[in-house]
Amino acid sequence: MKPIDLKHQLDEWPSFGELLLLGLQWLAISIPGIIIVGKVVGIIHDSAVVGQITYLQRMCFMVSIALFAQILWGHRLPLILGPSTVLLIGIISGRNYNADVIYTSIMIGGAALTALSLSGLFGYIQRLFTPRVVAVVLILIAFTLLPMILNLVTKPHRAVLAEANLIFSIILTGCMFLSYRLVGPLWRSTMILWAMIAGSTVYYLIFPFAINLEAIIDQRFAGFFLTGPITRWSLESGVLVSFLFCFFALSINDLGSIQSMQGILNPTGMSSRINRGITFTGVANIIAGFLGVIGPVNFSLSPGVIRATKSASRFALIPASILLCLISFSPLVINLLDNIPPAVIGSSLIYILSFQVSAGKDIAFHSKKDFSVQNILTIGIPTLLGTIIAFLPASSFRLLPIFLKPIIGNGFVVGVLTVLILEHLILKKNRTRM
């Protein structure tokens, strides 16, 4: 990879003005992921249990402290961090269970990831991360979220018809991909933010009756977010197993994001950075589970941002974490963010997950020789099976024992189990590790 002529090195402090501007850039990149995942989970949960405003406040706070800790003591790399999409799959699968059951499982998953990293056992599990397995994980995350995305873009919203939402979503998604072709790297890295701002503005100009101005005006500018319940210990074996598979995928995502810095910055001590980074991700998920919000993971967006800004300073993310923490204490700001229409959220997810599917394809097929029947079957069978299960109605699993429903009824878990069996047992032959 061609080296980059950087203005700020990894451990270099920019000037105050540059630090603030770069911090705002990183903040603009981190906020959309929080809004998208937080709003989706807020819709899934019963509002009497987890209010959407409080949920987003807690999530902003959790992400801010996790980001701050990673930059100073964890991997110490300029990596943006946000809520994990793969854990969203676990929440959707366990939506019929009490929220305490879901977030207890996230706490346990975070503790397991922390223990594996601290003990050195993560290296042995890493052997399972062959290119085919990683590819299937990335593709399944996108495909098994499709039913939820369809619900977002077709569901009526405050008297706006489902057909109108669908048409609006198709047009917005098309505009996002067209803009991607026309703009430069810096604009591409913040494409989701501008699409959410522009999309919401146009949506409410077309459907002005869909916005609840009174609810926004009535919100306090500042307010604490720990007034509601904190997770109480509640364990269900089926939900826990489902989330452990999700954490397997989360660890792949986290590892890949940290390793993405190798080619662009070539920092020293990568092995220890990986161990510390994954350990801190595990601890952050324990905290997230305790607060009753979805856990975080490191994102792989940073190489593009570094190339666009010519700054690799990890300290530029500190202002972003501080500003995000301040936002978490403002119900008014959070309420403004929460009013982004579901059709805009769904369009943004389509845009994000399209690139994830592309990344999975690139990992699986590096050359023409990778297009063998054996490789294609190893990827195709789990992907199709997982997608089919994701679209099956809940009634299809009514006869299963209750502890098996979150496992067999989770297309992502079934797909990952299938690819592991095919890759390491049935079709085990001439496999290479990541």
C-alpha positions in Angstrom: 0.0 0.0 0.0 1.3 3.4 -0.9 2.4 5.4 2.2 0.4 8.5 3.1 2.0 11.9 3.6 0.6 12.7 7.0 0.3 16.1 8.6 -0.1 14.7 12.1 1.4 11.4 13.2 -0.2 8.8 15.5 1.0 10.2 18.8 1.2 13.9 17.8 -1.0 16.6 19.2 -2.5 19.0 16.6 -2.9 22.7 17.4 -6.0 23.6 19.4 -7.9 24.8 16.4 -7.0 21.8 14.3 -7.8 19.5 17.2 -11.3 21.0 17.5 -12.0 20.8 13.8 -10.8 17.2 13.5 -12.8 16.3 16.6 -15.9 17.7 15.0 -15.2 15.6 11.9 -14.9 12.4 14.0 -18.1 13.4 15.9 -19.9 13.8 12.6 -18.8 10.2 11.7 -19.8 8.6 15.0 -23.2 10.1 15.5 -25.1 8.4 12.6 -24.3 4.9 13.8 -25.5 5.7 17.3 -28.7 7.3 16.0 -29.5 4.5 13.5 -28.9 1.5 15.9 -30.2 3.4 19.0 -33.5 4.3 17.2 -34.0 0.8 15.9 -33.5 -0.7 19.3 -35.7 1.9 20.9 -38.5 1.0 18.6 -38.0 -2.7 19.4 -38.2 -2.2 23.1 -41.4 -1.4 25.0 -41.3 2.3 25.6 -42.5 1.7 29.2 -39.2 -0.2 29.8 -36.7 1.7 27.8 -37.7 5.2 26.7 -36.1 6.1 23.3 -34.7 9.4 24.6 -33.1 7.8 27.7 -31.8 4.9 25.6 -30.0 7.2 23.2 -28.7 9.3 26.1 -27.2 6.2 27.7 -25.8 4.9 24.4 -24.1 8.3 23.7 -22.6 8.2 27.2 -21.4 4.6 26.9 -19.8 5.2 23.5 -18.1 8.4 24.6 -16.4 6.7 27.6 -15.5 3.6 25.6 -13.9 5.8 22.8 -12.0 7.9 25.4 -10.6 4.8 27.1 -9.6 3.1 23.8 -7.7 6.2 22.6 -5.7 6.7 25.8 -5.3 3.2 27.2 -6.8 0.6 24.8 -5.5 0.1 21.3 -4.4 3.8 21.2 -5.2 4.1 17.5 -7.4 6.6 15.6 -10.4 4.2 15.4 -13.9 5.4 15.6 -16.2 3.3 17.8 -20.0 2.8 17.9 -22.8 0.4 18.7 -22.4 -3.1 17.2 -24.8 -4.0 14.4 -24.3 -7.7 15.0 -25.6 -7.4 18.5 -28.7 -5.8 17.0 -29.4 -9.2 15.5 -29.3 -10.8 18.9 -31.7 -8.2 20.3 -34.1 -8.7 17.4 -33.9 -12.5 18.0 -34.6 -12.1 21.7 -37.2 -9.3 21.4 -39.9 -11.5 23.0 -37.9 -11.7 26.2 -37.6 -9.2 29.0 -34.9 -6.5 28.4 -33.1 -7.7 31.5 -32.5 -11.1 29.8 -31.0 -9.4 26.7 -28.7 -7.1 28.5 -27.6 -9.8 31.0 -26.5 -11.8 28.0 -24.6 -8.8 26.6 -22.8 -8.4 30.0 -21.8 -12.1 29.9 -20.7 -11.8 26.3 -18.5 -8.8 27.1 -17.0 -10.7 30.1 -16.3 -13.7 28.0 -14.6 -11.6 25.3 -12.5 -9.8 28.0 -11.5 -13.1 29.6 -10.5 -14.6 26.3 -8.3 -11.6 25.4 -6.7 -11.4 28.9 -5.9 -15.1 29.0 -4.5 -15.3 25.5 -7.1 -17.8 24.4 -8.4 -15.5 21.8 -5.5 -16.5 19.6 -6.8 -20.0 19.4 -10.4 -18.9 18.5 -8.8 -16.7 15.9 -7.9 -19.9 14.0 -11.6 -20.3 13.1 -11.6 -16.9 11.3 -10.8 -18.2 7.8 -11.7 -15.9 4.8 -14.8 -17.9 4.1 -16.1 -17.7 7.7 -15.4 -14.0 7.9 -17.1 -13.4 4.5 -20.2 -15.3 5.6 -20.4 -13.4 8.9 -20.2 -10.0 7.1 -22.8 -11.0 4.5 -25.2 -12.6 7.1 -25.2 -9.4 9.3 -26.6 -7.6 6.3 -29.0 -10.2 5.0 -30.5 -11.2 8.4 -31.3 -7.5 9.1 -33.3 -7.2 5.9 -36.7 -8.0 7.6 -36.1 -5.2 10.1 -35.0 -2.8 7.3 -38.1 -3.6 5.3 -40.3 -2.8 8.3 -38.5 0.6 8.6 -39.0 1.6 5.0 -42.6 0.3 4.6 -44.2 0.9 7.9 -46.6 3.9 8.1 -45.2 6.8 10.1 -47.4 9.4 11.8 -50.1 9.2 9.1 -47.6 8.9 6.3 -48.7 6.0 4.2 -46.4 2.9 3.8 -46.3 3.4 0.0 -45.1 6.9 0.4 -42.3 5.8 2.8 -41.2 3.1 0.4 -41.0 5.5 -2.6 -39.1 8.1 -0.5 -36.6 5.5 0.8 -35.9 4.2 -2.8 -35.2 7.7 -4.0 -33.1 8.6 -1.0 -31.0 5.4 -1.3 -30.4 6.1 -5.0 -29.3 9.6 -4.2 -26.8 8.3 -1.6 -25.2 5.9 -4.1 -25.1 8.6 -6.8 -23.5 11.1 -4.5 -20.9 8.5 -3.5 -19.8 8.4 -7.1 -19.6 12.2 -7.5 -18.0 13.4 -4.2 -14.5 13.1 -2.8 -13.2 10.9 0.1 -13.9 13.4 2.9 -17.5 13.8 1.8 -17.9 10.1 1.4 -16.7 9.5 5.0 -19.6 11.7 6.3 -22.1 10.7 3.6 -24.5 9.1 6.1 -24.6 12.2 8.3 -25.5 14.5 5.4 -28.0 12.0 4.0 -29.7 11.9 7.4 -29.8 15.7 7.6 -30.9 16.3 4.0 -33.3 13.3 4.0 -35.0 14.3 7.3 -35.3 17.9 6.1 -36.9 16.9 2.7 -39.1 14.3 4.4 -40.6 16.9 6.8 -41.0 19.4 4.1 -43.1 16.9 2.1 -44.9 15.6 5.2 -44.9 18.5 7.7 -47.7 16.8 9.7 -45.3 13.9 10.6 -43.1 15.9 12.9 -44.1 16.3 16.6 -42.9 19.8 17.4 -44.5 19.9 20.8 -42.6 16.9 22.0 -39.3 18.6 20.9 -40.2 21.9 22.5 -41.2 20.3 25.8 -37.9 18.5 26.3 -35.4 19.9 28.8 -32.0 21.1 27.5 -30.2 19.2 30.2 -31.1 16.0 32.1 -29.7 12.9 33.7 -30.2 9.5 32.1 -29.9 7.1 35.0 -33.4 7.8 36.4 -34.7 4.7 34.8 -34.0 1.0 35.7 -30.5 -0.5 35.4 -30.2 -4.1 34.2 -31.1 -6.7 36.8 -29.6 -10.2 36.5 -31.9 -12.4 34.4 -30.5 -15.4 32.4 -32.1 -17.5 29.7 -29.8 -20.1 28.2 -31.1 -19.8 24.6 -30.8 -16.1 24.5 -27.3 -16.3 26.0 -26.1 -18.8 23.3 -27.5 -16.6 20.6 -25.6 -13.6 21.9 -22.3 -15.6 22.3 -22.5 -16.3 18.5 -23.0 -12.6 18.0 -20.0 -11.8 20.1 -18.0 -14.3 18.0 -18.9 -12.1 15.0 -18.2 -8.9 17.0 -14.7 -10.1 17.8 -14.1 -10.6 14.1 -15.2 -7.1 13.4 -13.1 -5.7 16.2 -10.0 -7.6 15.2 -10.4 -6.5 11.5 -10.9 -2.9 12.4 -7.7 -2.8 14.6 -5.7 -4.6 12.0 -6.9 -2.2 9.3 -4.5 0.4 10.9 -1.5 -1.9 10.1 -1.5 -1.2 6.4 -2.0 2.5 6.7 0.1 3.5 9.7 2.2 0.4 10.5 2.2 1.2 14.3 4.5 -0.5 16.7 3.4 -3.2 19.1 0.3 -4.3 17.1 0.0 -7.6 19.0 -0.4 -5.7 22.4 -2.6 -3.1 20.7 -5.0 -5.9 19.5 -5.1 -7.5 23.0 -5.7 -4.2 24.8 -8.3 -3.1 22.2 -10.3 -6.3 22.3 -10.1 -6.3 26.1 -11.4 -2.8 26.4 -14.2 -3.7 23.9 -15.2 -6.5 26.2 -15.2 -4.3 29.3 -17.2 -1.6 27.4 -19.8 -4.3 26.5 -20.1 -5.3 30.2 -20.8 -1.6 31.0 -23.2 -1.4 28.1 -25.1 -4.4 29.4 -25.3 -2.9 32.9 -26.7 0.4 31.5 -29.2 -1.6 29.4 -27.9 -0.5 25.9 -26.3 -2.3 23.0 -22.6 -2.9 23.2 -19.9 -1.1 21.1 -17.3 -2.3 18.6 -14.5 -0.6 16.7 -15.4 0.5 13.2 -13.3 0.1 10.1 -14.1 3.6 8.7 -11.0 5.2 9.9 -8.5 4.5 7.1 -10.6 6.5 4.7 -10.9 9.4 7.1 -7.2 9.4 7.7 -6.5 9.5 4.0 -9.0 12.3 3.5 -7.8 14.5 6.4 -4.1 13.6 6.3 -4.2 13.4 10.1 -3.5 10.1 12.0 -3.5 11.7 15.5 -5.4 9.6 17.9 -5.8 12.6 20.2 -8.2 14.2 17.6 -10.8 11.7 18.8 -10.7 13.1 22.3 -12.8 16.2 21.6 -15.3 13.9 19.8 -15.6 11.7 22.9 -16.1 14.8 25.1 -18.7 16.4 22.9 -20.5 13.0 22.6 -20.5 12.8 26.4 -22.0 16.3 26.7 -24.7 15.4 24.2 -25.7 12.5 26.3 -26.8 14.9 29.1 -29.2 16.9 26.8 -32.6 15.3 26.2 -33.4 18.2 23.8 -30.5 17.4 21.5 -31.2 13.7 21.7 -34.9 14.3 20.9 -33.9 16.2 17.8 -31.8 13.2 16.7 -34.6 10.8 17.6 -37.0 12.5 15.2 -35.2 11.2 12.2 -37.9 9.4 10.2 -37.7 5.5 10.0 -37.6 5.7 6.2 -34.4 7.7 6.4 -32.9 5.3 9.0 -33.8 2.3 6.8 -32.2 3.9 3.7 -29.0 4.6 5.7 -28.8 1.0 6.8 -29.2 -0.2 3.2 -26.3 2.1 2.2 -24.1 0.9 5.1 -24.8 -2.8 4.7 -24.3 -2.8 0.9 -20.7 -1.9 1.5 -20.5 -4.7 4.1 -21.7 -7.3 1.6 -19.1 -5.9 -0.8 -16.4 -6.3 1.8 -17.5 -9.9 2.5 -17.2 -10.7 -1.2 -13.7 -9.2 -1.4 -12.5 -11.2 1.6 -13.9 -14.4 0.2 -12.6 -14.1 -3.4 -9.1 -12.7 -3.8 -8.5 -14.3 -7.2 -10.2 -16.4 -9.9 -9.0 -19.7 -8.2 -11.2 -18.9 -5.2 -14.3 -19.2 -7.4 -14.4 -23.0 -6.9 -17.6 -24.9 -6.3 -16.4 -25.9 -2.9 -15.8 -22.3 -1.8 -19.0 -21.1 -3.3 -21.0 -23.8 -1.5 -19.2 -23.0 1.8 -20.4 -19.4 1.5 -23.7 -19.8 -0.4 -25.4 -22.5 1.7 -25.0 -20.7 5.1 -26.0 -17.4 3.6 -29.2 -18.7 2.0 -30.1 -20.8 5.1 -29.6 -17.8 7.4 -31.6 -15.5 5.2 -34.5 -17.9 4.8 -34.7 -18.3 8.6 -34.6 -14.5 9.1 -37.7 -14.1 6.9 -39.7 -16.9 8.6 -42.6 -15.7 10.8 -42.2 -16.3 14.6 -45.0 -18.8 14.4 -42.8 -21.2 12.5 -40.9 -21.9 15.7 -43.8 -22.2 18.1 -43.3 -25.9 18.7 -39.6 -25.6 19.6 -38.5 -25.7 23.2 -38.3 -22.2 24.6 -34.5 -22.3 25.1 -34.0 -23.3 21.4 -36.2 -20.5 19.9 -33.5 -17.7 20.1 -31.0 -20.1 18.5 -32.9 -22.0 15.8 -35.0 -18.9 15.1 -31.9 -16.7 14.7 -30.8 -16.8 11.0 -27.5 -15.3 11.9 -26.7 -18.0 14.5 -27.8 -20.8 12.1 -25.8 -19.4 9.3 -22.6 -19.0 11.4 -23.0 -22.5 12.8 -23.4 -23.9 9.2 -20.4 -22.2 7.8 -18.2 -23.4 10.7 -19.3 -27.0 10.2 -18.8 -26.8 6.4 -15.5 -25.0 6.7 -13.8 -26.9 9.5 -15.5 -30.4 9.2 -17.4 -31.3 6.1 -15.4 -29.3 3.5 -12.2 -29.1 5.4 -9.5 -29.0 2.7 -6.7 -26.7 1.8 -8.1 -23.9 4.0 -6.1 -20.8 4.8 -6.3 -18.6 7.9 -6.9 -14.8 7.9 
